[in-house]
């Protein structure tokens, strides 16, 4: 499972319409930079300065900002170069709840004990999600999802069940275990730094622009009364029906409108493009049979905007590439502030 920037989800059943988020302190945040990556060091310094963060950890590992090969780190190297120094720092600073990774820190782990098993039956979880469940193996109440579909296009492996999911109170490591992990990344150093600038520009302000929820009626619209799903069985033999993601978007549109937030729900077969100043964007991305790269690249975003797409590998790389599924990095380059994305098959249950 991959959450590269911010784990932002609609969960209307547990978030009151009049909820006011708790003001969090920079002292709860740890920014992690790769000392072998000039880009990572620059992004971390910029973030810490703008956000007033005093906790910083310098690790040394392959620089994912310069090579796609370095975006994947072997499990043994991850344990030694990333996890061990991080655990040591966290032990000495128990007040940390949030971890911010930076471009230059690898994206995925080859050979982890969670994640989807693909090449040669080797699991490849993200670094971000692995750190998010850093101490779950020490919590007897922590549970795992097991994906058991042996179909070549399905998922096979396991993932920790997020203990903070479906809660309606401020997160703390002390109560829930794990950490909320985000990442400052993009095609370039400037793209990653712009995430902080846009976030600051939107602090304390209502969303500017509208949400675009681009459903795909070819997959069926589902029953919005059944979504969002508030319970997922620990044994997952099959992916959730694709109509369910459309139903999620329909339900989200109702919640947004109830909060007075402008929303466009497109329930036609068309793939929508040519929208600007978007406050939010949810779609099927390149999994939409009518998607075009031209329409995807035409989307522009307002400060504070959020996004998710039902694309299994939308966060597989943050370096320029060609071919393959649509990428979150393109939306970041077009003004997006925060997204949830995936480096490996997460199934629709993760959306």
N, C-alpha and C positions, 0 to 999 in steps of 0.2 A: 504494500500500500504506500502511496506517495502523497504527502501533503507538502509541497515545496515552499509555499509562502505563508499562507494563513489558513487555518482550518475553519472556514466560514460556511455554515450550513443553515438553510431554513429549517426550523423545527417549531412550527406554530403552536403545537399542542402544549409546549412547556415554557414558551416565552410570552409573558403577559404583554398586551398591547401597550401598556403604559410603563413598561420596564425601563429603568434608567441604569445603564452599566456602571459598575463600581469603578471609581477612579483608581487606576493602578500606579504604583510607584516605579520609577526607573531602577530602584534598588532591587527589584524582583527579577530583573532582566540580566542575562548573561549573553554577551555577544562573542561568538567563536570565529576566529580568523585563522587562515593558513599562513604561517610565517614564511613558507616557501613560495607564496603567491603575492606579488606586488598589488595585483587587482584586489585580492581579498583584504589585504592590509589597508588599502585606501578606502574600501567600502566600509570596513569595520570602524575605522577612525572617523569617517564622515557620519555614520549612524550614531556612534557614541556621543559625538559632539552635539549633534542636532537633538538627540533625545535625552541627553544628560545621563547617560548610562556609565557607571563607574566600573562595573564588573566586566572584565575582558579576559579571554583565554586565547593564547597563541599555541596552536598545534603545528606539527610539521608532517606533511603528507604530500602525495602527488598533486600537482596543481591542475584542477579541473577547468580552470579558466583558459588554458592554452591547448588542451587536447581532449578530444572525445574519449580516447582510451582512458584518460585519467578521471573521467566522470564515474568510473566503476573502480572500487577498491576491494581487494581480497579480504575475506573475513578475518584472517589472522592479522593482517595489517590494520584493519579497522579497529580490532580489539586493542592493539598495542599503540597505534598512533592517534586514534580518535577517542575511543571509549575510556581507556585507562586514565589519560590526563584529565578528561572531563569528569570522571567519577571522583578523582582526587580533589579537584577544585570544588565540586558540589559538596563533598564531605566537609570541607572547611568553610563553606558558605551555605548553610542550610536554608536561608531565606529565598533562594532562587525558585521561581515558578515558571519562568519563560526562558527559552533558549533561542537565540537568533543566529542562524548559520549565514555564511556569506559566500558569494561566488568565489570559486577556488577550492572550496571544500567538496569532496566527491559527493555524487548524488545517490549511488546505489552500492550495495554490498554483494559481492559474488560469494555464495556459499554460506549465507546466514541460516539461522535455525527457524526463521519465519519467512513469509513471502511465497510468491508463486514459483513453482519449480518448472523451469523451461529446459534450456540446453543441458543435455546429459543429466537430467533430473536434479539440477542444482538450483536451489532457491536464491532469489535475488531481491531482497527487500530494499527499501530506500534507507539511506542513512537517517533521514529526518524522522520517519516513523519508528525506526529502531530506537532512536534516542527518546522519542516520545513515551516509549514503554520501558525505559531504562531499568527500572527496578521491579517491574511486574513479576519477574520470576521469583522474587522474594516475598510476594504477597499471596497468601494461600487463597484469597478470594478472587484473584485474577483468573480470567477464563480466556480460552482461545477459540476462534472460529476455525473450522476445518473445511477446506474445499476439496471435494472428493471426485470431481468430474474428470474422468480420464480421456474425454474427448480431446483431440489435438487442439481445438480452439478454446477449450475450457480452462479453468483454473485448477491447480492441484497444489496443495500446501496448507499453510495455516497463518493466522494473524491474531495478535492479541486483541481482545474485545476492549475498546476504549472505555475505561471506567468513568469517564466524565460525560459520556454520551447521555443525552436525555435528562440532564440535570438543569436546574433553574437557579443556581447560586454561583457566586464567583469561584473560579478555579483556585485551588491551592495544592501544591505538591504534598503537603502534610496530610491532607484529607484523602486525596484521590490517588496518590502515587503518580509516577510518571511526570512528564512535563509537557507544556504546550510549546511546540517547536515550529518555528517559521524560518524562512530563507529569503535573503535578499539576492536575487539573481535575475538574469536577463541575458540578451545576446552580448551586451557590452557593459563595461564598468558604469558608463553613464546611465544605461537602462536601470541597473540595480540601484544606483544612488537616487534616481528619479522616483523610485517607490517611496523612499522616505520623504522626499519633498512633497509628493502628492498627498501622502498620508497627513503630514503636518498642515497642508493647505485645507484639508477637509475636517480637521479636528473641531468638534463641537458645532458643526454645521449640518443642516439637513441635507439629504442627497440632492445633488444638482443633476438635472436631466432625468431620464426615465430608465426603467428596467426593460430590457428586451428578453423575453422568454420565447425562444424559437422551438416550439414543439414540432414533431413530424408525424402528421396524421396517418401516414402509410403504416406506422407501427401500432396504430390504435391509440385511443386517448385515455383508456383506463378509467377507473372510478376514483375521482379525487376525494371521495369520502373515506377511502381506505388508506390515504396517504397524508402526511409522511408515515411510513411504517415505524412503529415505536418498539417493535420487538423483532429480532432476527434470530432464528435458531442457530445454535453453535455448529451444527452439522449442515453444510450447504452443498448439496449435490448438484444444483443447477443455478444458473444466473436468474435473477428476478426477471419477470416479463418486461419487455421493452416498453410496453404500454404504461407501465408504472412510472417511468421517468417523465412521460408526458403528463400523467396525473399529478405528479409532484409539482410540475410547473403550473398546472391549472390551479392547484391549491395555493401555491406561492403567490399567484396573481391575486387571489382573493385576499390574502393576508396583506399584501402590499397596498392594495386599494383601500382596505379597512384602515390602514395607517396613513392614508392620504398621500401615498407615494405613487407617482405616475408609472404606469406599467403598460407595455404592449405585449399581449399574448398572441402569438401567431400560431394558429392551429391548422394551417393549410399545408400542402405538400412542399411549398416553396421554402428555399433557404434564404433567409433575409440578410441583406447587406445594406450598405449606404445609410448607416445610422451614425450619428455623432453625439458627443456629450452624454454617453450612456452612463448611468449610475450602476448598472448591473447587467450581466449577460449570461444566459444559460442556454445551451443548445446541444445538439448531437455532433457538432463539429463535422469532421470529415466522415463520420459514420452516417450522416444524413445522405441518402442516395442522391439528393439534388444539390448537395453542397458544391460550391465552386471556390477555388482559391481567391478569385477576384472579389467575391462577396465577403469572404472571411477577412481579407486584407483591407476591406473598405470600412470596417468597424472602428470607431474612435471613441475614447472614453474620457469621462470627467474625473477630477481628483476625488479619491475615496471610493472609486468604483470596485466592484467585486465580480468574480466570474467562476463558473465551473462548466466543463463540457463532458459529455458522456463519451470520452475518448480514452482508451486504455493506456496509451503511452504519450499523452499530451505533454508530460514533463520528463520525457526520456532523455532530453538534451536541452541545454541552454547555450549551445553553440550553433552558428549558422550551418544548415544542412539542407539537403534536398530529398524529396520523396518521403514516403511514409505518412503516418497520420498527422493531422493538424496539431500545431504546437501552441502551448500557452505563451511561450516567449514572443510570438508574433503579436499577441494582444498586449503584452507588457510594452513592446516597442510602440504600440499605438495609444498609450496613455493609461492602461489598466493599472490599478493600485494594488490589488490583492487577488489571489486565486487559490483554488485547490486543484491539484493535478496529480498525475500518476506516472510512475516510471515503469510499471509492469501491470499485468492484468489484475484489476481490483474487483471485477464484476460490478454490476449496477447496484448491488447492495451497499457499496461504498459511497455512492452518490446520495 
